[in-house]
Amino acid sequence: MCKADSSLFQIQRTIREELQGTIVLTIAHRLNTVLDYDRVLVMGEGKVVEFDTPAILLKKQGGVFRTMCRASADWSKMKEKVKVSF
């Protein structure tokens, strides 16, 4: 793990631990960041496109979130992290 990834991991862990039980709004550029969140809100052109748990969104055929995840080099790791069977 590179130094930048290590720092990001530490920040994410601190947010999860210190803000547990609160609402956290995350604008994610890395989809792995939100895979263990309770809910994911996907927006497109300023409108809500999808809103559900990561597991349900990953199962949604033709869904925006699933399409973005499938385009990632980490797709197989994402499926394992969320424990979604296809």
Backbone as CSV, one residue per row, in Angstrom:
resi,resn,N_x,N_y,N_z,CA_x,CA_y,CA_z,C_x,C_y,C_z
1,MET,0.864,-1.170,0.000,0.000,0.000,0.000,0.908,1.230,0.000
2,CYS,0.643,2.156,-0.902,1.462,3.361,-0.968,1.093,4.321,0.167
3,LYS,1.948,5.301,0.382,1.759,6.239,1.492,0.431,6.993,1.378
4,ALA,0.073,7.417,0.164,-1.193,8.146,-0.029,-2.392,7.261,0.302
5,ASP,-2.372,6.009,-0.148,-3.471,5.083,0.148,-3.548,4.789,1.638
6,SER,-2.393,4.658,2.265,-2.351,4.404,3.698,-2.970,5.563,4.480
7,SER,-2.648,6.776,4.079,-3.215,7.960,4.739,-4.717,8.026,4.542
8,LEU,-5.173,7.748,3.334,-6.603,7.763,3.037,-7.323,6.697,3.863
9,PHE,-6.739,5.521,3.951,-7.324,4.446,4.742,-7.470,4.871,6.198
10,GLN,-6.449,5.518,6.749,-6.487,5.973,8.142,-7.583,7.016,8.350
11,ILE,-7.729,7.932,7.411,-8.776,8.959,7.493,-10.153,8.312,7.472
12,GLN,-10.354,7.372,6.548,-11.648,6.690,6.442,-11.960,5.906,7.710
13,ARG,-10.968,5.232,8.269,-11.177,4.468,9.491,-11.544,5.397,10.649
14,THR,-10.869,6.535,10.744,-11.162,7.507,11.804,-12.586,8.034,11.673
15,ILE,-12.999,8.350,10.451,-14.367,8.838,10.221,-15.379,7.781,10.671
16,ARG,-15.158,6.536,10.295,-16.089,5.461,10.660,-16.165,5.256,12.170
17,GLU,-15.020,5.320,12.823,-14.987,5.076,14.268,-15.523,6.262,15.062
18,GLU,-15.094,7.456,14.732,-15.439,8.635,15.524,-16.852,9.157,15.240
19,LEU,-17.356,8.896,14.049,-18.674,9.414,13.671,-19.734,8.318,13.610
20,GLN,-19.440,7.195,14.227,-20.398,6.089,14.245,-21.713,6.554,14.865
21,GLY,-22.813,6.213,14.217,-24.131,6.594,14.713,-24.593,7.960,14.238
22,THR,-23.801,8.606,13.394,-24.192,9.905,12.850,-24.376,9.786,11.338
23,ILE,-24.947,10.802,10.751,-25.094,10.836,9.298,-23.821,11.425,8.706
24,VAL,-23.240,10.699,7.761,-22.019,11.142,7.095,-22.323,11.260,5.607
25,LEU,-22.068,12.411,5.059,-22.243,12.637,3.624,-20.863,12.599,2.990
26,THR,-20.673,11.673,2.068,-19.380,11.498,1.422,-19.544,11.666,-0.080
27,ILE,-18.742,12.519,-0.651,-18.678,12.626,-2.105,-17.471,11.794,-2.502
28,ALA,-17.731,10.649,-3.109,-16.676,9.664,-3.342,-16.195,9.666,-4.785
29,HIS,-14.906,9.638,-4.916,-14.286,9.471,-6.228,-13.776,8.045,-6.387
30,ARG,-13.679,7.349,-5.275,-13.312,5.933,-5.276,-14.519,5.162,-4.763
31,LEU,-15.067,4.319,-5.598,-16.284,3.593,-5.240,-16.082,2.676,-4.039
32,ASN,-14.862,2.176,-3.856,-14.588,1.329,-2.687,-14.876,2.056,-1.384
33,THR,-14.790,3.368,-1.414,-14.992,4.184,-0.215,-16.372,3.992,0.385
34,VAL,-17.386,3.772,-0.434,-18.766,3.750,0.053,-19.391,2.353,0.101
35,LEU,-18.624,1.327,-0.204,-19.196,-0.017,-0.266,-19.689,-0.537,1.077
36,ASP,-19.152,-0.017,2.173,-19.631,-0.488,3.478,-20.555,0.533,4.148
37,TYR,-21.029,1.501,3.392,-21.982,2.477,3.920,-23.372,1.847,3.994
38,ASP,-24.240,2.440,4.813,-25.610,1.936,4.933,-26.408,2.164,3.660
39,ARG,-26.249,3.319,3.064,-26.984,3.692,1.846,-26.067,4.469,0.912
40,VAL,-26.352,4.356,-0.382,-25.621,5.103,-1.400,-26.639,5.872,-2.229
41,LEU,-26.368,7.141,-2.437,-27.200,8.001,-3.271,-26.394,8.319,-4.527
42,VAL,-26.908,7.923,-5.669,-26.240,8.175,-6.941,-26.995,9.303,-7.634
43,MET,-26.245,10.312,-8.049,-26.867,11.454,-8.721,-26.362,11.560,-10.154
44,GLY,-27.198,12.093,-10.998,-26.841,12.341,-12.391,-27.555,13.587,-12.879
45,GLU,-26.806,14.504,-13.417,-27.365,15.767,-13.924,-28.177,16.496,-12.852
46,GLY,-27.693,16.429,-11.600,-28.339,17.149,-10.510,-29.578,16.487,-9.940
47,LYS,-29.877,15.278,-10.367,-31.070,14.569,-9.890,-30.675,13.227,-9.286
48,VAL,-31.515,12.749,-8.339,-31.293,11.433,-7.748,-31.614,10.372,-8.799
49,VAL,-30.639,9.510,-9.045,-30.807,8.438,-10.022,-31.079,7.115,-9.316
50,GLU,-30.348,6.864,-8.220,-30.515,5.632,-7.448,-30.256,5.927,-5.972
51,PHE,-30.924,5.161,-5.119,-30.709,5.282,-3.682,-31.070,3.963,-3.028
52,ASP,-30.069,3.294,-2.455,-30.320,2.028,-1.763,-29.025,1.568,-1.106
53,THR,-29.030,0.346,-0.599,-27.810,-0.201,-0.019,-26.840,-0.545,-1.152
54,PRO,-25.551,-0.553,-0.864,-24.591,-0.935,-1.905,-24.875,-2.320,-2.479
55,ALA,-25.253,-3.277,-1.628,-25.521,-4.638,-2.100,-26.663,-4.669,-3.105
56,ILE,-27.731,-3.971,-2.803,-28.884,-3.944,-3.721,-28.520,-3.223,-5.014
57,LEU,-27.794,-2.123,-4.903,-27.401,-1.387,-6.115,-26.447,-2.207,-6.980
58,LEU,-25.582,-3.003,-6.368,-24.671,-3.841,-7.148,-25.413,-4.960,-7.875
59,LYS,-26.545,-5.387,-7.353,-27.337,-6.446,-7.993,-28.240,-5.914,-9.105
60,LYS,-28.455,-4.608,-9.137,-29.418,-4.008,-10.066,-28.863,-4.011,-11.494
61,GLN,-29.390,-4.925,-12.305,-28.965,-5.016,-13.702,-29.231,-3.700,-14.426
62,GLY,-28.226,-3.161,-15.087,-28.374,-1.908,-15.826,-28.334,-0.675,-14.946
63,GLY,-28.102,-0.852,-13.650,-28.058,0.273,-12.728,-26.809,1.120,-12.923
64,VAL,-26.911,2.376,-12.569,-25.795,3.317,-12.728,-24.641,2.931,-11.802
65,PHE,-24.934,2.667,-10.529,-23.894,2.314,-9.573,-23.180,1.037,-10.005
66,ARG,-23.950,0.021,-10.367,-23.361,-1.245,-10.823,-22.492,-1.031,-12.058
67,THR,-22.963,-0.230,-12.987,-22.207,0.033,-14.210,-20.875,0.703,-13.890
68,MET,-20.895,1.677,-12.973,-19.653,2.347,-12.581,-18.702,1.354,-11.906
69,CYS,-19.252,0.505,-11.035,-18.414,-0.467,-10.330,-17.824,-1.491,-11.296
70,ARG,-18.629,-1.954,-12.231,-18.143,-2.944,-13.205,-17.029,-2.381,-14.066
71,ALA,-17.014,-1.076,-14.276,-15.970,-0.435,-15.075,-14.661,-0.296,-14.297
72,SER,-14.727,-0.541,-13.003,-13.547,-0.411,-12.147,-12.664,-1.648,-12.254
73,ALA,-11.367,-1.421,-12.128,-10.432,-2.549,-12.105,-10.619,-3.391,-10.849
74,ASP,-11.294,-2.854,-9.848,-11.518,-3.545,-8.575,-12.866,-4.254,-8.498
75,TRP,-13.530,-4.491,-9.622,-14.881,-5.073,-9.636,-14.965,-6.358,-8.824
76,SER,-14.049,-7.294,-9.037,-14.144,-8.576,-8.318,-13.946,-8.376,-6.815
77,LYS,-13.069,-7.475,-6.425,-12.860,-7.181,-5.006,-14.089,-6.515,-4.410
78,MET,-14.756,-5.662,-5.195,-15.969,-4.988,-4.723,-17.060,-5.995,-4.404
79,LYS,-17.258,-6.964,-5.294,-18.274,-7.991,-5.078,-17.988,-8.769,-3.797
80,GLU,-16.724,-9.076,-3.570,-16.349,-9.798,-2.354,-16.580,-8.959,-1.114
81,LYS,-16.224,-7.680,-1.186,-16.357,-6.789,-0.025,-17.804,-6.669,0.404
82,VAL,-18.716,-6.586,-0.559,-20.134,-6.420,-0.259,-20.807,-7.780,-0.093
83,LYS,-20.117,-8.830,-0.492,-20.628,-10.207,-0.403,-21.919,-10.373,-1.206
84,VAL,-21.833,-9.949,-2.454,-22.963,-10.073,-3.367,-22.729,-11.263,-4.259
85,SER,-23.742,-12.111,-4.412,-23.624,-13.235,-5.342,-24.411,-12.891,-6.599
86,PHE,-23.808,-13.245,-7.723,-24.432,-12.934,-9.014,-24.733,-14.197,-9.759
